[in-house]
Amino acid sequence: MAKKQKKNKIPSKKYAKYKVEGKTIKRAITCPKCGPGVFLAEHKNRQTCGTCHYTVMKSKTLEKSKEKPK
């Protein structure tokens, strides 16, 4: 019987959610239910938490202002 090969796990990229500006640290939006350290994922029309599935819908006025004029 052959051994099953182990898959390499992808490491977390939480470091990408922090930005250093001068002497301050800017954090991405965190989940209000889960607390600090759990960030909301950015989607086209919403922000969601992967842990508790908390969702914040983006308003349509913000979406229209981000679109490029034709």
N, C-alpha and C positions, 0 to 999 in steps of 0.2 A: 504494500500500500504506500503510495507516494505522499509526501508531506505537502500540505497546502502552503503556497507562497503567501507571505504577509504583504499587504499593501502599505505603502508609505502614506502616513497621515499628513494632511496639509496643515501647517501651523496657522494659528490665529493671526490676523492682521489688525489687531486692536491698536497697535502703534500708529496706524494710518489715521485714526480718529482723533488724534491729538496734534495740535499745532503750537509751536512756541513762537510767540511774538514779543520780542524784547525780554522783559522779566516775567511776563505772564504766560500762562498755559491756557489755550482755548480748546475746549472739548466740543465734540459733536453733540447733537441732541440725544439725551438719555431718556430711558423709559421712566415715566412717573410712577408706575406701579412697581417695577423691579428695583429701581434705585440706581445709584451711580455704578458705572462699570458695564451696564447693559445698554447698548446703543440701539437707536431706531434705524432700520434700513431705509435707504432712499429709493423710492420707486417713482414712476412717471407721474402718478396722480395721488400717491399716498406715502405715508411713513409708517412702518410696522415694526413691532418687536417680535423677534423670533422665539423668545422664551414664553411669553404669556399671550401673544397674538393681539396686543394692544395696537389699534390702528388710528391714525390721524389722517383725514382726507385733506388734500390741498384744495384751496378754493380755486374756482375757475378763473377769477380775475388775475390770480398770480400766474396761472398757466398761460393765459393770453399775453401777459406782459413779457414773459420769457420767450415767446415765439418770435422768430425773426420776421420782419416785414417783408412782403413780397415785392 
